[in-house]
Amino acid sequence: MGLIRFERSVEKAGFFSPLAGMEYAEQTIEVRRDPLTGATAVSSSELSTKEEMFFGKTDWDHANDLATRSRQGCFFCPEKVFDVTPMYPDEVVEGGRISRGRALVFPNLFPLAAIHAVVTYPEKHSLRPSEFAPDLLEEGLGAAVDFAGRAERAYPATRHLQVCCNHMLPAGASMVHPHFQVFGGEAVPALVQTAWSCSAAFAREHRASYWRTLTDEEKASGERFIGEQAGCVWLAPYAPIGNREVMAVVPGAARVSALGAEQVTALAAGLSRVLAWYEDVGLSAFNFTLHGGPLGGAAGVAGDASGDPIHPVVLRIIARSAFKPDFRTDDYFLQKQLGGELIFETPEAIAATLREGFAGG
Ligand SMILES: [Zn+2]
């Protein structure tokens, strides 16, 4: 048996059910616990076919209409972006903004942390998930990684740094125009701290990296393993924190700025594949976060011979409610106030679907 405990429990809910002609019937509910944090994810025998009722299907005419209406006056489009967006001082970014291929990096006008940059593609006012091609994502993620390194040097007190994305209104995007955000500072966000603390506790107990152990065990069992390329291991997480969640773990990279060109290319290729799959099943809005480990001397290695960081770079991608006129939030009491998520498509089924044609799968 491996070091990682994949716990699940089963509960029954019984009542006289109209689904069974008002006879007494029981439904089976399975609760999974994330092996690192204990976060819960629930699946139910009767809900497994109800994903469309909860998340909807994208109305692309409606999405195209919003894209057209928001094009005029958009701050991120080419005729405005160089005039109305902020610039960094030269000691942070020489020239004020970073251009990399089609991607452009500049400060967020209303920052929520000491480091809060926007990465956008000025020429792309709207993109469907399937239009985030590998080369386009490589330019955007590469620009974010480049900026991350400069930001760490310019602000040595930085303790955390992530690259995040809200795409389309149901995912929390305030701009239609696609963009990512580089987010870092001294005050570590609670969920980031939880992941770091739990990873450190695992490393103390087992003298091994949780994340290296996880990828080794998942590769060995194969159930949730999707593929591996350039040191990036793709998995469907056992207890997801969002719908159709997929993650990539880079066990050897301690921070976002340490990602090499090959790893950025591999992450871009995998991310592109996942986003195209979301669109295939009718979804359109998504979030992703590229997490890094602790900065500022707190990083540390796991204590075994590998030299692996205690918490490496991890990319997590989740689908959100589909964009349509009467879309419903997928963030209600369960997620927002109790902490937990529903599972419709199981992680094992997700891995089986994505493994097909995935590099290294
Ligand atoms: Zn625009």
Residues whose N, C-alpha, C, O or C-beta is under 5 A from the ligand:
A	BS01	ZN	C74 F76 C77 H125 H177
